[in-house]
């Protein structure tokens, strides 16, 4: 309701299932990756129609992988070269 309903713009909100999964994922001590990450990668790749998908720990890592891939000589004439502008 406008003016009455509070909408949080920041902060963490977890439901019961997410808390159970958080504890479950922590119990095997794979704190950054593990079976949940593997499951997500597999399902996300399938959703995108791809053979593989790889999670990374940050946007910076994702950008580094993207630029590395785009400068690969395997792209031939399409590869990024020094001086190219990326928008």
Biopython code that builds the backbone (N, CA, C, O; Angstrom):
import numpy as np
from Bio.PDB.StructureBuilder import StructureBuilder

atoms = [
    (1, "UNK", "N", (0.861, -1.166, 0.000)),
    (1, "UNK", "CA", (0.000, 0.000, 0.000)),
    (1, "UNK", "C", (0.911, 1.234, 0.000)),
    (1, "UNK", "O", (1.731, 1.390, 0.904)),
    (2, "UNK", "N", (0.779, 2.098, -0.986)),
    (2, "UNK", "CA", (1.625, 3.288, -1.062)),
    (2, "UNK", "C", (1.544, 4.121, 0.220)),
    (2, "UNK", "O", (0.456, 4.420, 0.714)),
    (3, "UNK", "N", (2.705, 4.485, 0.742)),
    (3, "UNK", "CA", (2.773, 5.296, 1.948)),
    (3, "UNK", "C", (2.653, 4.526, 3.242)),
    (3, "UNK", "O", (2.899, 5.083, 4.312)),
    (4, "UNK", "N", (2.279, 3.249, 3.175)),
    (4, "UNK", "CA", (2.103, 2.455, 4.392)),
    (4, "UNK", "C", (2.950, 1.191, 4.410)),
    (4, "UNK", "O", (3.440, 0.782, 5.463)),
    (5, "UNK", "N", (3.123, 0.573, 3.248)),
    (5, "UNK", "CA", (3.871, -0.678, 3.179)),
    (5, "UNK", "C", (5.357, -0.386, 3.089)),
    (5, "UNK", "O", (5.811, 0.324, 2.192)),
    (6, "UNK", "N", (6.110, -0.943, 4.032)),
    (6, "UNK", "CA", (7.559, -0.751, 4.030)),
    (6, "UNK", "C", (8.192, -1.742, 3.054)),
    (6, "UNK", "O", (7.944, -2.946, 3.130)),
    (7, "UNK", "N", (9.004, -1.227, 2.144)),
    (7, "UNK", "CA", (9.734, -2.062, 1.195)),
    (7, "UNK", "C", (11.214, -1.886, 1.481)),
    (7, "UNK", "O", (11.766, -0.800, 1.299)),
    (8, "UNK", "N", (11.853, -2.956, 1.927)),
    (8, "UNK", "CA", (13.279, -2.891, 2.238)),
    (8, "UNK", "C", (14.078, -2.813, 0.949)),
    (8, "UNK", "O", (13.833, -3.575, 0.014)),
    (9, "UNK", "N", (15.019, -1.908, 0.898)),
    (9, "UNK", "CA", (15.875, -1.753, -0.276)),
    (9, "UNK", "C", (17.228, -2.407, -0.061)),
    (9, "UNK", "O", (18.031, -2.494, -0.990)),
    (10, "UNK", "N", (17.484, -2.859, 1.134)),
    (10, "UNK", "CA", (18.758, -3.509, 1.432)),
    (10, "UNK", "C", (18.544, -4.464, 2.601)),
    (10, "UNK", "O", (17.528, -4.413, 3.296)),
    (11, "UNK", "N", (19.512, -5.318, 2.792)),
    (11, "UNK", "CA", (19.437, -6.262, 3.901)),
    (11, "UNK", "C", (19.200, -7.668, 3.411)),
    (11, "UNK", "O", (18.878, -7.901, 2.245)),
    (12, "UNK", "N", (19.363, -8.586, 4.317)),
    (12, "UNK", "CA", (19.206, -9.999, 3.974)),
    (12, "UNK", "C", (17.846, -10.503, 4.434)),
    (12, "UNK", "O", (17.393, -10.204, 5.539)),
    (13, "UNK", "N", (17.217, -11.262, 3.577)),
    (13, "UNK", "CA", (15.936, -11.866, 3.918)),
    (13, "UNK", "C", (16.021, -13.342, 3.566)),
    (13, "UNK", "O", (16.207, -13.701, 2.403)),
    (14, "UNK", "N", (15.885, -14.189, 4.569)),
    (14, "UNK", "CA", (15.957, -15.633, 4.363)),
    (14, "UNK", "C", (14.666, -16.273, 4.846)),
    (14, "UNK", "O", (14.083, -15.853, 5.846)),
    (15, "UNK", "N", (14.229, -17.296, 4.121)),
    (15, "UNK", "CA", (13.106, -18.072, 4.626)),
    (15, "UNK", "C", (13.652, -19.347, 5.270)),
    (15, "UNK", "O", (14.860, -19.579, 5.256)),
    (16, "UNK", "N", (12.779, -20.164, 5.829)),
    (16, "UNK", "CA", (13.204, -21.373, 6.544)),
    (16, "UNK", "C", (14.000, -22.325, 5.659)),
    (16, "UNK", "O", (15.016, -22.870, 6.090)),
    (17, "UNK", "N", (13.547, -22.527, 4.426)),
    (17, "UNK", "CA", (14.234, -23.455, 3.521)),
    (17, "UNK", "C", (15.655, -22.970, 3.219)),
    (17, "UNK", "O", (16.592, -23.767, 3.181)),
    (18, "UNK", "N", (15.807, -21.668, 3.005)),
    (18, "UNK", "CA", (17.138, -21.124, 2.716)),
    (18, "UNK", "C", (18.076, -21.286, 3.909)),
    (18, "UNK", "O", (19.261, -21.562, 3.724)),
    (19, "UNK", "N", (17.569, -21.122, 5.120)),
    (19, "UNK", "CA", (18.396, -21.312, 6.312)),
    (19, "UNK", "C", (18.823, -22.767, 6.463)),
    (19, "UNK", "O", (19.969, -23.043, 6.817)),
    (20, "UNK", "N", (17.912, -23.696, 6.199)),
    (20, "UNK", "CA", (18.251, -25.124, 6.255)),
    (20, "UNK", "C", (19.323, -25.438, 5.214)),
    (20, "UNK", "O", (20.282, -26.147, 5.519)),
    (21, "UNK", "N", (19.179, -24.927, 3.996)),
    (21, "UNK", "CA", (20.179, -25.160, 2.950)),
    (21, "UNK", "C", (21.518, -24.526, 3.301)),
    (21, "UNK", "O", (22.567, -25.088, 2.988)),
    (22, "UNK", "N", (21.495, -23.370, 3.942)),
    (22, "UNK", "CA", (22.728, -22.708, 4.371)),
    (22, "UNK", "C", (23.501, -23.586, 5.352)),
    (22, "UNK", "O", (24.707, -23.781, 5.205)),
    (23, "UNK", "N", (22.803, -24.108, 6.345)),
    (23, "UNK", "CA", (23.446, -24.988, 7.329)),
    (23, "UNK", "C", (23.906, -26.273, 6.656)),
    (23, "UNK", "O", (25.019, -26.737, 6.903)),
    (24, "UNK", "N", (23.065, -26.852, 5.810)),
    (24, "UNK", "CA", (23.411, -28.099, 5.119)),
    (24, "UNK", "C", (24.662, -27.929, 4.264)),
    (24, "UNK", "O", (25.544, -28.788, 4.279)),
    (25, "UNK", "N", (24.746, -26.840, 3.525)),
    (25, "UNK", "CA", (25.911, -26.596, 2.671)),
    (25, "UNK", "C", (27.169, -26.384, 3.503)),
    (25, "UNK", "O", (28.266, -26.739, 3.071)),
    (26, "UNK", "N", (27.019, -25.811, 4.689)),
    (26, "UNK", "CA", (28.177, -25.540, 5.548)),
    (26, "UNK", "C", (28.706, -26.788, 6.235)),
    (26, "UNK", "O", (29.889, -26.847, 6.567)),
    (27, "UNK", "N", (27.870, -27.775, 6.453)),
    (27, "UNK", "CA", (28.277, -28.963, 7.207)),
    (27, "UNK", "C", (29.364, -29.775, 6.520)),
    (27, "UNK", "O", (30.142, -30.446, 7.198)),
    (28, "UNK", "N", (29.440, -29.735, 5.190)),
    (28, "UNK", "CA", (30.505, -30.482, 4.511)),
    (28, "UNK", "C", (31.746, -29.612, 4.276)),
    (28, "UNK", "O", (32.699, -30.046, 3.628)),
    (29, "UNK", "N", (31.730, -28.377, 4.809)),
    (29, "UNK", "CA", (32.855, -27.438, 4.788)),
    (29, "UNK", "C", (33.294, -26.993, 3.401)),
    (29, "UNK", "O", (34.406, -26.487, 3.248)),
    (30, "UNK", "N", (32.450, -27.166, 2.381)),
    (30, "UNK", "CA", (32.689, -26.533, 1.090)),
    (30, "UNK", "C", (31.995, -25.183, 1.177)),
    (30, "UNK", "O", (30.844, -25.040, 0.764)),
    (31, "UNK", "N", (32.700, -24.196, 1.714)),
    (31, "UNK", "CA", (32.066, -22.921, 2.027)),
    (31, "UNK", "C", (31.936, -21.997, 0.827)),
    (31, "UNK", "O", (31.145, -21.055, 0.868)),
    (32, "UNK", "N", (32.685, -22.237, -0.235)),
    (32, "UNK", "CA", (32.585, -21.381, -1.418)),
    (32, "UNK", "C", (31.999, -22.105, -2.618)),
    (32, "UNK", "O", (31.473, -21.466, -3.529)),
    (33, "UNK", "N", (32.079, -23.394, -2.632)),
    (33, "UNK", "CA", (31.510, -24.197, -3.722)),
    (33, "UNK", "C", (31.276, -25.597, -3.179)),
    (33, "UNK", "O", (31.843, -25.984, -2.157)),
    (34, "UNK", "N", (30.468, -26.320, -3.848)),
    (34, "UNK", "CA", (30.152, -27.669, -3.396)),
    (34, "UNK", "C", (29.012, -28.224, -4.214)),
    (34, "UNK", "O", (28.805, -27.846, -5.367)),
    (35, "UNK", "N", (28.277, -29.126, -3.598)),
    (35, "UNK", "CA", (27.230, -29.807, -4.367)),
    (35, "UNK", "C", (26.125, -28.856, -4.824)),
    (35, "UNK", "O", (25.539, -29.058, -5.888)),
    (36, "UNK", "N", (25.836, -27.828, -4.037)),
    (36, "UNK", "CA", (24.814, -26.873, -4.466)),
    (36, "UNK", "C", (25.300, -26.074, -5.670)),
    (36, "UNK", "O", (24.529, -25.799, -6.589)),
    (37, "UNK", "N", (26.566, -25.706, -5.665)),
    (37, "UNK", "CA", (27.139, -24.985, -6.811)),
    (37, "UNK", "C", (27.141, -25.883, -8.043)),
    (37, "UNK", "O", (26.772, -25.448, -9.134)),
    (38, "UNK", "N", (27.556, -27.134, -7.868)),
    (38, "UNK", "CA", (27.565, -28.085, -8.986)),
    (38, "UNK", "C", (26.161, -28.255, -9.566)),
    (38, "UNK", "O", (25.973, -28.269, -10.782)),
    (39, "UNK", "N", (25.197, -28.383, -8.682)),
    (39, "UNK", "CA", (23.807, -28.567, -9.111)),
    (39, "UNK", "C", (23.317, -27.335, -9.880)),
    (39, "UNK", "O", (22.665, -27.460, -10.917)),
    (40, "UNK", "N", (23.638, -26.142, -9.359)),
    (40, "UNK", "CA", (23.226, -24.910, -10.034)),
    (40, "UNK", "C", (23.889, -24.781, -11.395)),
    (40, "UNK", "O", (23.224, -24.450, -12.377)),
    (41, "UNK", "N", (25.204, -25.039, -11.467)),
    (41, "UNK", "CA", (25.918, -24.944, -12.745)),
    (41, "UNK", "C", (25.284, -25.860, -13.785)),
    (41, "UNK", "O", (25.070, -25.462, -14.930)),
    (42, "UNK", "N", (24.991, -27.076, -13.380)),
    (42, "UNK", "CA", (24.399, -28.053, -14.295)),
    (42, "UNK", "C", (23.022, -27.601, -14.780)),
    (42, "UNK", "O", (22.732, -27.633, -15.976)),
    (43, "UNK", "N", (22.191, -27.186, -13.850)),
    (43, "UNK", "CA", (20.829, -26.766, -14.210)),
    (43, "UNK", "C", (20.821, -25.471, -15.030)),
    (43, "UNK", "O", (20.021, -25.319, -15.953)),
    (44, "UNK", "N", (21.716, -24.543, -14.684)),
    (44, "UNK", "CA", (21.770, -23.273, -15.412)),
    (44, "UNK", "C", (22.279, -23.483, -16.830)),
    (44, "UNK", "O", (21.773, -22.871, -17.770)),
    (45, "UNK", "N", (23.280, -24.347, -16.988)),
    (45, "UNK", "CA", (23.784, -24.666, -18.329)),
    (45, "UNK", "C", (22.662, -25.268, -19.173)),
    (45, "UNK", "O", (22.483, -24.903, -20.335)),
    (46, "UNK", "N", (21.915, -26.187, -18.583)),
    (46, "UNK", "CA", (20.800, -26.816, -19.301)),
    (46, "UNK", "C", (19.751, -25.765, -19.677)),
    (46, "UNK", "O", (19.236, -25.775, -20.795)),
    (47, "UNK", "N", (19.439, -24.869, -18.757)),
    (47, "UNK", "CA", (18.473, -23.802, -19.003)),
    (47, "UNK", "C", (18.906, -22.928, -20.176)),
    (47, "UNK", "O", (18.079, -22.520, -20.992)),
    (48, "UNK", "N", (20.210, -22.642, -20.256)),
    (48, "UNK", "CA", (20.742, -21.805, -21.334)),
    (48, "UNK", "C", (21.002, -22.575, -22.620)),
    (48, "UNK", "O", (21.337, -21.982, -23.646)),
    (49, "UNK", "N", (20.847, -23.896, -22.567)),
    (49, "UNK", "CA", (21.115, -24.715, -23.739)),
    (49, "UNK", "C", (22.597, -24.885, -24.006)),
    (49, "UNK", "O", (23.016, -25.031, -25.154)),
    (50, "UNK", "N", (23.391, -24.867, -22.942)),
    (50, "UNK", "CA", (24.840, -24.986, -23.062)),
    (50, "UNK", "C", (25.327, -26.289, -22.450)),
    (50, "UNK", "O", (24.633, -26.918, -21.651)),
    (51, "UNK", "N", (26.523, -26.677, -22.838)),
    (51, "UNK", "CA", (27.109, -27.889, -22.285)),
    (51, "UNK", "C", (27.696, -27.632, -20.895)),
    (51, "UNK", "O", (27.634, -28.496, -20.020)),
    (52, "UNK", "N", (28.269, -26.431, -20.697)),
    (52, "UNK", "CA", (28.931, -26.113, -19.436)),
    (52, "UNK", "C", (28.508, -24.743, -18.918)),
    (52, "UNK", "O", (28.042, -23.887, -19.670)),
    (53, "UNK", "N", (28.681, -24.567, -17.636)),
    (53, "UNK", "CA", (28.468, -23.294, -16.966)),
    (53, "UNK", "C", (29.445, -23.269, -15.796)),
    (53, "UNK", "O", (29.670, -24.299, -15.161)),
    (54, "UNK", "N", (30.023, -22.119, -15.505)),
    (54, "UNK", "CA", (30.996, -22.020, -14.422)),
    (54, "UNK", "C", (30.664, -20.831, -13.538)),
    (54, "UNK", "O", (30.564, -19.700, -14.012)),
    (55, "UNK", "N", (30.494, -21.098, -12.245)),
    (55, "UNK", "CA", (30.280, -20.022, -11.289)),
    (55, "UNK", "C", (31.611, -19.399, -10.906)),
    (55, "UNK", "O", (32.638, -20.077, -10.865)),
    (56, "UNK", "N", (31.585, -18.119, -10.629)),
    (56, "UNK", "CA", (32.768, -17.426, -10.113)),
    (56, "UNK", "C", (32.369, -16.687, -8.840)),
    (56, "UNK", "O", (31.184, -16.552, -8.535)),
    (57, "UNK", "N", (33.365, -16.214, -8.105)),
    (57, "UNK", "CA", (33.097, -15.631, -6.793)),
    (57, "UNK", "C", (32.729, -14.152, -6.812)),
    (57, "UNK", "O", (32.322, -13.612, -5.783)),
    (58, "UNK", "N", (32.863, -13.486, -7.952)),
    (58, "UNK", "CA", (32.579, -12.049, -7.967)),
    (58, "UNK", "C", (32.374, -11.547, -9.391)),
    (58, "UNK", "O", (32.686, -12.235, -10.363)),
    (59, "UNK", "N", (31.848, -10.346, -9.489)),
    (59, "UNK", "CA", (31.709, -9.702, -10.790)),
    (59, "UNK", "C", (33.057, -9.413, -11.419)),
    (59, "UNK", "O", (33.205, -9.470, -12.640)),
    (60, "UNK", "N", (34.046, -9.100, -10.580)),
    (60, "UNK", "CA", (35.398, -8.847, -11.100)),
    (60, "UNK", "C", (35.969, -10.097, -11.751)),
    (60, "UNK", "O", (36.575, -10.026, -12.820)),
    (61, "UNK", "N", (35.775, -11.243, -11.105)),
    (61, "UNK", "CA", (36.251, -12.501, -11.688)),
    (61, "UNK", "C", (35.515, -12.807, -12.984)),
    (61, "UNK", "O", (36.114, -13.292, -13.943)),
    (62, "UNK", "N", (34.218, -12.524, -13.011)),
    (62, "UNK", "CA", (33.433, -12.749, -14.226)),
    (62, "UNK", "C", (33.942, -11.868, -15.364)),
    (62, "UNK", "O", (34.066, -12.326, -16.500)),
    (63, "UNK", "N", (34.235, -10.605, -15.060)),
    (63, "UNK", "CA", (34.769, -9.698, -16.087)),
    (63, "UNK", "C", (36.126, -10.167, -16.587)),
    (63, "UNK", "O", (36.392, -10.116, -17.788)),
    (64, "UNK", "N", (36.985, -10.622, -15.686)),
    (64, "UNK", "CA", (38.301, -11.119, -16.077)),
    (64, "UNK", "C", (38.168, -12.319, -17.012)),
    (64, "UNK", "O", (38.867, -12.398, -18.022)),
    (65, "UNK", "N", (37.280, -13.249, -16.681)),
    (65, "UNK", "CA", (37.063, -14.408, -17.553)),
    (65, "UNK", "C", (36.496, -13.988, -18.906)),
    (65, "UNK", "O", (36.892, -14.524, -19.941)),
    (66, "UNK", "N", (35.572, -13.033, -18.899)),
    (66, "UNK", "CA", (34.968, -12.576, -20.154)),
    (66, "UNK", "C", (36.009, -11.938, -21.066)),
    (66, "UNK", "O", (36.059, -12.242, -22.258)),
    (67, "UNK", "N", (36.840, -11.055, -20.515)),
    (67, "UNK", "CA", (37.868, -10.397, -21.329)),
    (67, "UNK", "C", (38.894, -11.416, -21.812)),
    (67, "UNK", "O", (39.348, -11.351, -22.954)),
    (68, "UNK", "N", (39.256, -12.352, -20.949)),
    (68, "UNK", "CA", (40.198, -13.401, -21.354)),
    (68, "UNK", "C", (39.627, -14.213, -22.512)),
    (68, "UNK", "O", (40.333, -14.512, -23.476)),
    (69, "UNK", "N", (38.353, -14.567, -22.416)),
    (69, "UNK", "CA", (37.721, -15.334, -23.491)),
    (69, "UNK", "C", (37.650, -14.517, -24.780)),
    (69, "UNK", "O", (37.896, -15.042, -25.866)),
    (70, "UNK", "N", (37.317, -13.241, -24.660)),
    (70, "UNK", "CA", (37.162, -12.396, -25.848)),
    (70, "UNK", "C", (38.483, -12.042, -26.520)),
    (70, "UNK", "O", (38.488, -11.609, -27.673)),
    (71, "UNK", "N", (39.595, -12.216, -25.827)),
    (71, "UNK", "CA", (40.906, -11.955, -26.433)),
    (71, "UNK", "C", (41.570, -13.239, -26.925)),
    (71, "UNK", "O", (42.723, -13.219, -27.355)),
    (72, "UNK", "N", (40.850, -14.345, -26.862)),
    (72, "UNK", "CA", (41.395, -15.632, -27.301)),
    (72, "UNK", "C", (41.647, -15.643, -28.808)),
    (72, "UNK", "O", (40.829, -15.163, -29.593)),
    (73, "UNK", "N", (42.771, -16.187, -29.187)),
    (73, "UNK", "CA", (43.097, -16.298, -30.618)),
    (73, "UNK", "C", (42.144, -17.257, -31.332)),
    (73, "UNK", "O", (42.055, -17.246, -32.559)),
    (74, "UNK", "N", (41.438, -18.079, -30.573)),
    (74, "UNK", "CA", (40.468, -19.005, -31.173)),
    (74, "UNK", "C", (39.305, -18.263, -31.829)),
    (74, "UNK", "O", (38.574, -18.848, -32.628)),
    (75, "UNK", "N", (39.127, -16.990, -31.503)),
    (75, "UNK", "CA", (38.059, -16.194, -32.113)),
    (75, "UNK", "C", (38.456, -15.624, -33.466)),
    (75, "UNK", "O", (37.632, -15.044, -34.173)),
    (76, "UNK", "N", (39.722, -15.792, -33.820)),
    (76, "UNK", "CA", (40.185, -15.300, -35.119)),
    (76, "UNK", "C", (40.031, -13.797, -35.236)),
    (76, "UNK", "O", (40.452, -13.053, -34.350)),
    (77, "UNK", "N", (39.424, -13.347, -36.331)),
    (77, "UNK", "CA", (39.260, -11.909, -36.586)),
    (77, "UNK", "C", (38.295, -11.241, -35.602)),
    (77, "UNK", "O", (38.279, -10.016, -35.478)),
    (78, "UNK", "N", (37.498, -12.043, -34.910)),
    (78, "UNK", "CA", (36.513, -11.481, -33.980)),
    (78, "UNK", "C", (37.088, -11.184, -32.597)),
    (78, "UNK", "O", (36.419, -10.562, -31.772)),
    (79, "UNK", "N", (38.321, -11.621, -32.336)),
    (79, "UNK", "CA", (38.883, -11.428, -31.000)),
    (79, "UNK", "C", (39.148, -9.956, -30.703)),
    (79, "UNK", "O", (39.430, -9.170, -31.607)),
    (80, "UNK", "N", (39.054, -9.594, -29.429)),
    (80, "UNK", "CA", (39.409, -8.237, -29.015)),
    (80, "UNK", "C", (40.905, -8.053, -29.147)),
    (80, "UNK", "O", (41.699, -8.950, -28.866)),
    (81, "UNK", "N", (41.262, -6.854, -29.587)),
    (81, "UNK", "CA", (42.678, -6.534, -29.751)),
    (81, "UNK", "C", (42.989, -5.275, -28.955)),
    (81, "UNK", "O", (42.077, -4.508, -28.646)),
    (82, "UNK", "N", (44.268, -5.040, -28.612)),
    (82, "UNK", "CA", (44.624, -3.818, -27.889)),
    (82, "UNK", "C", (44.086, -2.586, -28.624)),
    (82, "UNK", "O", (44.257, -2.443, -29.835)),
    (83, "UNK", "N", (43.445, -1.716, -27.877)),
    (83, "UNK", "CA", (42.877, -0.501, -28.457)),
    (83, "UNK", "C", (41.400, -0.621, -28.790)),
    (83, "UNK", "O", (40.737, 0.396, -28.997)),
    (84, "UNK", "N", (40.858, -1.855, -28.847)),
    (84, "UNK", "CA", (39.428, -2.024, -29.092)),
    (84, "UNK", "C", (38.642, -1.437, -27.923)),
    (84, "UNK", "O", (39.082, -1.487, -26.775)),
    (85, "UNK", "N", (37.482, -0.885, -28.232)),
    (85, "UNK", "CA", (36.632, -0.306, -27.196)),
    (85, "UNK", "C", (35.475, -1.253, -26.910)),
    (85, "UNK", "O", (34.798, -1.722, -27.825)),
    (86, "UNK", "N", (35.262, -1.522, -25.651)),
    (86, "UNK", "CA", (34.147, -2.372, -25.232)),
    (86, "UNK", "C", (33.142, -1.488, -24.512)),
    (86, "UNK", "O", (33.470, -0.815, -23.535)),
    (87, "UNK", "N", (31.930, -1.504, -25.006)),
    (87, "UNK", "CA", (30.888, -0.657, -24.409)),
    (87, "UNK", "C", (29.907, -1.529, -23.662)),
    (87, "UNK", "O", (28.947, -1.021, -23.082)),
]
sb = StructureBuilder()
sb.init_structure("model")
sb.init_model(0)
sb.init_chain("A")
sb.init_seg("    ")
for serial, (resi, resn, name, xyz) in enumerate(atoms, 1):
    if name == "N":
        sb.init_residue(resn, " ", resi, " ")
    sb.init_atom(name, np.array(xyz, "f"), 0.0, 1.0, " ", f" {name:<3s}", serial, name[0])
structure = sb.get_structure()
